[in-house]
């Protein structure tokens, strides 16, 4: 039976996900078969596994740190917010339905068998499971039905490390206050505390660490410095959204929609030499962009209304008329069409006009499309001719079907199959395929998430942008993204190993049942 250890936090965004990944990497380096686990995750960034099941990207990132394939067993429950008071509930990778917060609160304990089934399957395959909590275990209004913090720790009898964020200030109050609000049995599960995101001279902190140990009765298991890493972020608190970069030769603007999802689609663009990637919310910020990206969203119609109200839609049309490249992915692709209809009340019911830059119409369906795909871009002419025939891979995850309308010019964007094959050079003629997306002059859209992660397409779109500006192709320089990720995970592990008391961690694991 696998050993378990759990990382909980004093609040959201204290760095639990990265610490879990770092600890997983250290344990992997030390020769253990290790897997991450989070019983319930709430995030708009999700991923489709090889089996066509949906899970949170944080556990995908952690699985990468472990050197293993992501599995929905690592995240049996995923909540994707649709409104401020409701979410789409995904269990074992499949949509259960939409629920209001209060309805889900009453329902969630019935999902414990699903949680435990997933956990026990992981136990059979791995030596150690590193569990991540959510938010804070001291949410006293939620504790009675908890399935993700102390409730989860109790289910599997896991020791807990409690993490506080010193960068926000008040870290000692965070940690001690959280412990004070726990029941005695819960306090006993907390074996140590961790101070995360520390900047400065640790010797100045030492008197506080001694007092923290004395007041809390818990060992200080580590003081982790503020790390500057390039690892997939989990939620919209991401520092990627803060734009303070100097302008590059090519400027790409991503619309930061209120319910933006899967913004990790664009991380690879940041690694291209001479390229600036910005997330924008104001129409004025689009004027210098060479390409404008409309990303995925959990609420396509609502976010389109938001763009309409704040002037972004008009600005996008203006830039499109100037010949700037407009690129829509998933919900952003749907927005670029002429009409969106919701006959089954999937989003907002009724219908509304789209931006009108692509001659397509989207109808929202009751069933979610979830599949990994591979294929090739169609033969292109005009501005996108450098992309012709390039192979693409990624995944689809959407609730709508988009078809060409009677008017307008253009063609489909790519031909794809419903699963990634072992032979990446396999031709489409050997498979059943379907058309995806649409292209019309300088506007294109696709349902394929992760399309920029394949180096050939990434270079192709950047070369296209360089050519539009009259720049030479040889100024484009990409990196080996897989090797770069591995380097980042090793850098994270190095910091965890150096700044966390690993002897204490192994002692906790040895004492665990």
N, C-alpha and C positions, 0 to 999 in steps of 0.2 A: 504493500500500500504506500502511496506517495506521501511524503512529508509536505506540510503546508505552512506558509507564512503569509501574513496579510498586511498590506500597507493601507492605512486609513489617514485621513487628513482633517485638520481643524475646520476646513472650509473648501469650497471649490477652487480649482486652479492653484493649489499649493504645490503642484508638481508631482502628484501621485503617479500619473501615467508614465512619466519619464523615469522616476525612481524605480518603478516596477520593471521597466525595460532595462535599466542599468543593472539592477540586481539579477535579473534573468540572464543578462550577458555575462556577468561575473560567474554565476553558477555554471553556465554553459562552458566558459573557459576553464573552469575547474573540473570539467569532465562529467557533469551531471546532465541527465535528460530532464529538461525543465520546460514548463509551459505556463503561460499567463492565464488568468481567469478573472472575469468580472461578471457577476450574476446578472446585473442590470445596468445598462449604459444608456444615457440620454445624450444623443448627438445627431446632428444632421449630416455628418460625414460618415458614410457607410461604404461597404465593399461587398462585392459578390464573389463567393468562393467558387472553386472548380465545380462544385455540386450545384451551383445556381442558388445558393442560400445567402442571405444578407446578414452582415454583422458590422459592428462598429470598427472604425479604422484604427482606434487606439489599440485594440487587441491585435489587429493586423500588424501594426508597428511593433508591438511587443513580441509577437510571434517571429517577426524578422530578426529581432534581437536574439531570440532563442535559436535561430537557424532552422526553423521548422515552418511547414506550410500552415497558413491560417485556417482555422476550423471554427465553425459556428458553435462548437462545444465550448469554446473559450468565451463566448458572449451569448448565452441562451436567450436573453431578453434585451431587446433594443427598442428604445422609445424615441420616435422622431417627432418633435413638436410640430404641430400644424397651426396652432393658435397659441395665445398666451395661457389658455386654460385646457388645452387638449393635445393629444399626441396620437400618432399611428403606433400601434403596439405590434411588435414583431417578435414572435416566439419560435425558437429553433430555426431561425432564418426565414420564416414565412409570415406573411401578414395575418394577424389575428383580427384586426379591425381598428377603427378609430374610437378612442375613449376620452371622455372628459376626465380631468384630474381626479375628481372625487370618485367617479365610477371606477377608475383604475385603482385608486387607493383601497377601495373595498374589495377589489378582485385579486390583487396581486399575490396574496398568500396562497391562492389556489394554484399558483405557478411554481410553488416550491418543488413538487415532484419533477417538473421539467428541469429546474435548476440542478437538483441532485443527480438526476440521470446523466446530465451532461458532465457534471463534476466527476462522478464515479467512472465514466468512460475515460476521462483524462487520467484518472488515478491508475488505470490499468496500463497506460502507455508510458508514464513519466515517473521520475524519481522525486521531483519537487514541483509543487504548484505554487506560484506567486500570485496571490489574490489581490485585486485592487478594490477598494471601497469607492463610495461616491459621496460627494458633498462632505457632510460631517456626521459622525455618530451621535452628536449631541443635539440633533434636531428633535427636541422633546415632544413636538406635536406629531412626529412621524414614527417614533421609536416602537410603538406597540405592534406595528405591522412591518417592521424592517426586514428586508430580504437581501440587503446589499452591504450593510456595515456590520454592526455587532450581531445582528440576526444571522448573517451569513457566517461570521466567525464561529458562532455557537453551533451552527449546523454541522460544521466540519471540524470543530474543536481546534481552531487555528490561533496561534499566538499573533499578537498585533503590534505593529510599530506605528506610532502616531506622529504625523508630519505637520509641522507648522511653517509658515512662510514669513521669514524675517524681512523680506523686501517690502512687504506691505506695512510693516511696523506692528508693535505689540505682540511679538511672537511668544513671549513668556506668558502673557495673559491668554493668548490663544490656547496654548498647550494646557496650562493649569486650569483654565476655565472649562475647557472641554472635559478634562478628567473629573472635575467637580460635578459635572452634570451626568456622569455615568453612574450606573448602579454598581454595587460592590463587585458582583460577579464580572461585570464588564471591565471595571478597573483592573481586576486581576488578570484579564486577558492581555492588557497592554503591558508589554515587557520592556519597552523602551521608547524614547522620543527621538525625533530627528528634526534638526533645524535646517531648512532648505533655503536656497537662493541668498546665501550670505556674501556680502561684499566687504572687503577690508581685512584688517589685521585680527586674526582669531584670538590673539592673546588678550585683546580688549574685551572679548566676549566671555573669557573664562570665569570671572567672578559670577556672572549670571548663570553660567552652566552649572556651577557648584550649587547655587541657590535653587536652580530648577530641579536638580536631583534631590536636594534636601526637602523641598516643599512637595514635590510630586511622589517621591519614593521610587522613581523610575530611573533607570540608567539612560544617559544621553548616548544614543547609539551612533550619532554622527552629526557633523556640521558640514553640509554640502554647499560648495561655493556656487555663486550664480554662474551658470554655464551658457556659453554662446554656441549652441549646437544647431545644426540644420537637419532636424528630424520632424517627420510629419506631426503637425499639431492636431489636437482633438476638436477644439470648438472655436467659437467666434471670439474668444478672448485672445486669440492668437496675435502675437506681436507682428506677424506678417502683414496685418492690416494697417500698421502704422507706417506711413510712407515718409521716409526721410533720406531717400537715396538720391545721389547725384544723377542727373540725366545721362542716359547712355546714347549710343548712336541710334538705337531703335528703342522706341518707347511703347510699352504695352499697358493698357489700362483695363482692369477687370472691374466690372460694376459690383460693388459690395451690396448685394441685395439684403433686405432685412432678414430673409430666411435662406440665405445662401447655403448651399450644400456641396459637399465634395470639392471644396476649394483646393484640396491637395492635388487636384488635376493639374495645377499650374506651377507647382513647386519646381519642376524641372526647368521651366523657362528662366528661373532665377540664376541658373548655372551657365547660361549662354553668354559668352564674352561680348561685351558691347550692348547688352540688352538690359533695360530697366523694366521691372514689373511693378505696377502700382495698383492698389485697390482704392476705388473712388466712389464718392456718394454725391458729388456735386457736378452739375452740367459744365461748369467752367473748367473743371479739371480734364475734360476730354479734348480740349482744343488742340493740344500738341501730340495727341496719341497717334501712333502709326497703325495700331490695331486695337480695336475695342472688343473685349470678350464679355459676352453675357453668359454667366455661369449657370449651373444647376440650382434649383430651388425647390423647397418642399411646398411652396404655395405660389404657383406660377401666376395665377390670375391676380392674386393680392399684390404680389411684388411688381407685376406689370402696372397695376394701378398706382403704386408708389412711384414708379419711374415717370408715369404720366403726370402725376401731381407736382413732382419737384423739377420738371423740365428736362430730365435725362432722356426721355423718349425723343423729344424734339431735337435735342443735341445729337443723339445717335443718328437720326435721319439726316441731319445737316452734315455730319461727318461722312456718312455713306454717300451723300450726293457729291462730296468732294473727292470721292474715290478711295477713302480710307477703308481698310479691311475691317469688316464686322464679322465676328465669329461667335456663333451661339452653340452651347452644349446643353443637351437635355432640355431643362425648362427654359433656358435661354434660347435654344433653337425653336421651341414652341412659340415663344413670344414673338419671334421674328416673322411669323406667318401672318396670314390675313385674318384668321378667326380662330377663337378658342371656344369650345362648347363643352358643357359639363352636365349631360343629361341625367347622370346618376348621383349627383350631389357629392362627387368625390372631393371637390375643393370648395367651390362657392356657388354652385348651381347656375343655371342660365348660360348665357354666352356673352362674349365681348370681342371687340375688334382687336386684332394683334397690331404689331408695329407696321406690318405691311411691306417688309423688305424681301420676303420670300413668298412665292405663290403656293403656299400650303395651308391646310386647315387641320387643326388638332381637335380630336374628340377624346375626352377623358373616359377611360373605361374602368370597370369595377375591379379588374384583375391587374396586378402589378407585373410588368415585364422584368424578369430577373435572369440574366444570362451573361456568360462570358462570350466574347466574340473575337473573331479574327477575320481578316480579309484584305482587300486591296482598294485603293482609291481609284475611282473611274478615270478614264482618259479626260484630261482637262485641256482647255485652251484659255487664252487670255491670261489674266493675272495669276491664276493658280496652276499654270501648265507645268511648273517644276514639281508639282505634287503627283503628277500622273503615275499610276501604277504602284505607288509606294505601299508597302505592307503596313497594316495597322493591327493593333491588338488592344483590348480593353474589356469593358463590361457595360451592359445596359441595365438601368434601374429607373423605371418610369411608369406612370399610370395612364399615359395617353398614346394614341395612335395618330400619326401625321401622314396625310396624303396630299398629293398635288391637286390644286384647284384647276379650273378650266383656263384661267388667264395666266399671263406672265411667262417669262422665258427662263431657261435654265435646265438643269439636269440633276439626277441624284448624285450624291457625294461619293459613296463607296458601295462595294458589294461585299457582304460579310456572311460568314457562317455562324451558327449558334454556339460553337464551342471552339476553344483554342486547340489546335492539333499539335501533335508532337513534332511534325515536320513543318517548320515555319516557312519552308519554300514551296509547300504544296499549292498547286494552282486551284483556282476557284472552280474550274471545269470539273474537278474530281469530286466536288461537293454540291449539295443543294445550297443555294445562297439566296439572300434577300438584299434588296437595295436599302441603303440607309442615308438619311440626311438629304440635303439639297444645296445646290450652288446656283447663284444667279449673279453674274458679273463679279463684284467685289464682296459679296455677302455669301457666307456659307454657314451651314448648321449641321450638327450630327447628334445622335443619341449616345455616342461612344465615350464613356468616361475613361480616363487614363490614356487618351490618345497621344498626349505629349510625352509619355514615358518611354515610348519606343524611339530610339535615337534617330532613325532614318526620317521619320515624320517630323520630329523636333527640328532637325537641321533643315528639312525642306521648307517648313513654314518660316523659319528665321531667314533663310536665304531669299525667300520670296519677299520678305519685308525689306531686306537689305537692297535687293534689286529695285524695288519700288522707289527707294531713296537714292538710287544711282551709286550704291556702294559695292565694293568688290566682295565676292563670295569668300575669299580666303581670310577675311576678317572674322569669319564665324569660327568659333572654336568651342566644341562641346567637351563634356567630361564623361568618363565611364560612371554612369549613375549608380550601378550596382556596387562597384568598388567604393564609390564615394559614400554611399549609405553605410557600408561595412566599416569604413573608417570612422564615421560619426558614432556608430554604436560602440566601437572600441574606445573612442575618446570618452564617451559617457561612462563606460565600464571602468576605465582608468581612474576617473574622478570618484566614482562610487567606492572602488577598492581602496583608494588612498584616504578618503575622508569618512568612510563608514567603518565601524569596528566589526570587521568580518569574523573575527574570532567569536565575538558576542553573537553575531547572526547564526553562525554554525552551532553554537551552544543552544540557542533557542530551538533551532531545527532538530538537534539531537534529543532535546527534552520533549519535543512534540510527539504525540501518540502516532 
